[in-house]
Amino acid sequence: MAKPLERVMDALDLETCLVCASEEEGRRLMIQLARELGFQDVDIVFIQFQGPGVRVRARAYVHRSGSVYGWLKPPHAGEVEA
């Protein structure tokens, strides 16, 4: 069975609130978090510092334009489509 991450068309959006002292610290923390989750290609698409920290949304790219898309690969022998 194919892994769900292989079916992602382009990217995953990760959104959370992080406790931090500044917008820049929040940006660094979110990029670090995405990398710890295994994503190397990350953009911050929204960040708002307010109160004790930031609300931040990152786009973690699985495939950029022109990549070899996992979801275009045919199923492996014996793999059952769900």
C-alpha positions as CSV (number, residue, x, y, z in Angstrom):
1,M,0.0,0.0,0.0
2,A,1.3,3.5,-0.9
3,K,2.3,5.7,1.9
4,P,0.2,8.9,2.3
5,L,3.2,11.2,2.0
6,E,3.8,9.7,-1.5
7,R,0.4,10.9,-2.5
8,V,0.9,14.5,-1.5
9,M,0.7,16.6,-4.6
10,D,3.0,19.4,-3.6
11,A,3.3,20.4,0.1
12,L,2.0,20.2,3.6
13,D,1.0,23.2,5.6
14,L,1.9,23.1,9.2
15,E,0.3,25.6,11.6
16,T,0.8,26.1,15.3
17,C,1.4,28.7,18.0
18,L,4.9,28.8,19.5
19,V,5.9,30.5,22.7
20,C,8.8,32.8,21.9
21,A,10.2,36.3,22.4
22,S,10.0,37.6,18.9
23,E,8.8,37.0,15.4
24,E,12.3,36.2,14.2
25,E,12.7,33.5,16.9
26,G,9.3,32.1,16.0
27,R,10.3,31.9,12.4
28,R,13.6,30.0,13.3
29,L,11.7,27.7,15.6
30,M,9.1,26.8,13.0
31,I,11.7,26.0,10.3
32,Q,13.7,23.9,12.8
33,L,10.5,22.0,13.8
34,A,9.7,21.3,10.1
35,R,13.3,20.0,9.5
36,E,13.1,17.8,12.6
37,L,9.9,16.3,11.1
38,G,12.0,15.5,8.0
39,F,11.2,18.3,5.7
40,Q,14.2,20.2,4.2
41,D,12.4,22.6,1.9
42,V,10.3,24.9,4.0
43,D,8.7,28.4,3.5
44,I,7.0,30.5,6.2
45,V,3.7,31.7,4.6
46,F,2.2,33.4,7.6
47,I,3.5,34.7,10.9
48,Q,2.0,36.9,13.6
49,F,3.6,37.8,16.8
50,Q,1.1,38.5,19.6
51,G,1.2,38.1,23.4
52,P,3.4,35.2,24.4
53,G,4.5,34.1,21.0
54,V,3.6,33.6,17.4
55,R,1.0,32.0,15.3
56,V,2.9,30.6,12.3
57,R,2.1,28.6,9.2
58,A,4.9,26.9,7.3
59,R,4.6,25.2,3.9
60,A,6.8,22.0,3.9
61,Y,7.4,21.0,0.3
62,V,7.3,17.4,-0.6
63,H,7.5,18.3,-4.3
64,R,8.3,21.6,-6.0
65,S,7.4,22.2,-9.7
66,G,9.3,19.9,-11.9
67,S,10.0,17.3,-9.2
68,V,9.6,13.6,-9.7
69,Y,6.1,13.3,-8.3
70,G,5.5,10.2,-6.1
71,W,1.8,10.1,-6.9
72,L,2.6,9.6,-10.7
73,K,4.4,6.4,-10.1
74,P,2.5,3.2,-10.9
75,P,1.6,1.0,-8.0
76,H,4.3,-1.6,-7.1
77,A,3.7,-5.3,-8.0
78,G,1.3,-6.7,-5.5
79,E,0.3,-3.3,-4.1
80,V,-3.4,-2.9,-3.6
81,E,-5.1,0.5,-4.2
82,A,-7.2,1.6,-1.3
